[in-house]
Amino acid sequence: MLDIHTDYLICSFRQASATRLARLLDHEIAHDSVTRFLSSEPSNKMMAGSAWYALGFR
């Protein structure tokens, strides 16, 4: 999910939202799932070794 969301943010020309991401994916992933993922703890996102984690986005 992290890769999908990251790619979406990089490629988005409009305001990004979980609803727009769900529409883009033909609702294969529900917008509620995206929202829950984004509000979860970083450890759930497997970010421990990532650059974001190193920069303090924990």
RODREN-504815 format. One line per field, with one value per residue: x, y, z of N, C-alpha, C in turn; chain. Coordinates in Angstrom, 2 decimals. Example, Ala and Ser with C-alpha at 12.3 -4.5 7.8 and 13.67 -1.06 7.14 Angstrom:
BEGIN
npx	13.19,12.85
npy	-5.69,-2.25
npz	7.80,7.08
capx	12.30,13.67
capy	-4.50,-1.06
capz	7.80,7.14
cpx	13.20,12.90
cpy	-3.30,0.03
cpz	7.80,7.87
kette	A,A
# end
This chain:
BEGIN
npx	0.82,1.99,3.76,1.97,0.51,2.56,3.47,1.13,0.99,3.29,2.68,0.35,-1.52,-3.42,-5.16,-4.40,-6.20,-7.71,-10.07,-9.89,-7.69,-8.77,-10.76,-9.13,-7.96,-10.06,-11.69,-10.52,-9.06,-10.44,-11.36,-11.52,-9.76,-7.34,-7.26,-7.24,-4.78,-3.00,-3.35,-2.35,0.19,3.65,5.24,3.53,3.58,5.89,8.20,10.56,13.26,13.41,14.04,12.31,11.75,14.27,14.49,12.86,10.11,8.00
npy	-1.19,1.21,1.77,2.13,4.38,6.27,6.44,7.46,10.00,11.19,11.29,12.73,15.45,16.98,17.89,15.51,12.67,10.14,9.19,9.89,8.29,5.74,5.79,5.97,3.47,1.90,1.25,-0.98,-0.95,0.24,3.60,3.98,2.05,3.08,5.45,4.39,3.06,5.23,6.53,4.79,3.37,4.03,1.68,-0.23,0.33,-0.56,1.08,1.28,1.06,2.99,6.03,8.05,7.44,7.80,10.53,11.44,11.21,9.64
npz	0.00,0.72,-1.40,-3.53,-2.68,-2.47,-5.16,-6.28,-5.05,-6.12,-8.84,-9.02,-10.19,-9.15,-6.10,-3.75,-2.56,-0.51,-1.57,-4.29,-4.99,-4.60,-6.60,-8.87,-8.80,-9.52,-7.36,-6.26,-4.00,-1.12,-0.19,2.54,3.50,2.65,4.15,6.78,6.68,6.34,8.75,10.56,12.74,12.05,12.08,11.12,8.49,7.47,7.52,8.86,7.95,6.02,4.12,4.92,7.56,8.65,8.37,10.30,10.11,11.74
capx	0.00,2.86,4.26,0.86,0.21,3.70,3.39,-0.02,1.36,4.28,2.09,-0.89,-1.48,-4.49,-5.10,-4.47,-7.12,-7.96,-11.19,-9.38,-6.85,-9.68,-11.35,-8.07,-7.75,-11.37,-12.19,-9.90,-8.75,-11.42,-10.77,-11.41,-8.53,-6.23,-7.29,-6.77,-3.36,-2.28,-3.45,-1.76,1.55,4.67,5.72,2.61,3.84,7.21,9.05,11.68,14.54,13.26,14.56,11.34,11.96,15.53,14.28,12.05,8.67,7.75
capy	0.00,2.39,2.04,2.65,5.73,7.12,6.67,8.33,11.36,11.69,11.48,13.48,16.86,17.63,17.62,14.06,12.24,8.70,8.93,9.92,7.11,4.60,5.89,5.67,2.02,1.28,0.81,-2.24,-0.65,1.21,4.81,3.78,1.29,4.03,6.33,3.61,2.83,6.47,6.94,3.75,3.58,3.81,0.30,-0.98,0.70,-1.11,2.22,1.35,1.26,3.90,7.38,8.86,7.14,8.42,11.97,11.78,11.01,8.35
capz	0.00,0.77,-2.76,-4.34,-2.23,-2.84,-6.60,-6.51,-4.67,-7.06,-10.17,-8.95,-10.57,-8.39,-4.68,-3.51,-1.52,-0.49,-2.48,-5.67,-5.18,-4.76,-7.94,-9.83,-8.74,-9.76,-6.05,-5.87,-2.61,-0.66,0.37,3.99,3.74,2.48,5.31,7.94,6.49,6.57,10.15,11.39,13.21,11.01,12.06,10.28,7.10,7.14,7.20,9.80,7.29,4.90,4.25,5.66,8.98,9.00,8.40,11.47,9.91,12.42
cpx	0.87,3.37,3.17,0.58,1.32,3.68,2.25,0.32,2.34,3.63,0.85,-0.68,-2.53,-4.26,-5.30,-5.46,-7.30,-9.09,-10.72,-8.50,-7.72,-10.34,-10.34,-7.82,-9.04,-11.92,-11.68,-9.44,-9.69,-10.72,-10.63,-10.15,-7.31,-6.15,-6.79,-5.27,-2.56,-2.32,-2.85,-0.34,2.55,5.17,4.82,2.85,5.20,8.18,10.33,13.02,14.49,13.86,13.61,11.54,13.22,15.40,13.38,10.55,8.29,6.33
cpy	1.26,2.75,2.65,4.10,6.69,7.45,7.62,9.78,11.98,12.08,12.37,14.95,17.67,17.38,16.11,13.76,10.73,8.33,8.93,8.71,5.88,4.62,5.52,4.16,1.24,0.61,-0.58,-2.15,0.46,2.43,4.72,3.00,2.18,4.94,5.62,3.38,4.09,6.91,5.90,4.13,3.30,2.38,-0.59,-0.71,0.19,0.00,2.25,1.62,2.28,5.28,8.26,8.68,7.84,9.94,12.40,11.67,9.65,8.24
cpz	0.00,-0.61,-3.63,-3.97,-2.61,-4.33,-6.95,-6.18,-5.65,-8.39,-10.18,-9.30,-9.82,-6.91,-4.47,-2.40,-1.61,-1.45,-3.93,-5.96,-5.38,-6.14,-9.01,-9.91,-8.98,-8.50,-5.67,-4.41,-2.18,-0.05,1.88,4.34,3.62,3.70,6.56,7.86,6.83,8.02,11.10,11.81,12.09,10.95,11.21,8.80,6.62,6.74,8.01,9.12,6.17,5.17,5.06,7.15,9.46,9.13,9.55,11.28,10.45,12.80
kette	A,A,A,A,A,A,A,A,A,A,A,A,A,A,A,A,A,A,A,A,A,A,A,A,A,A,A,A,A,A,A,A,A,A,A,A,A,A,A,A,A,A,A,A,A,A,A,A,A,A,A,A,A,A,A,A,A,A
# end
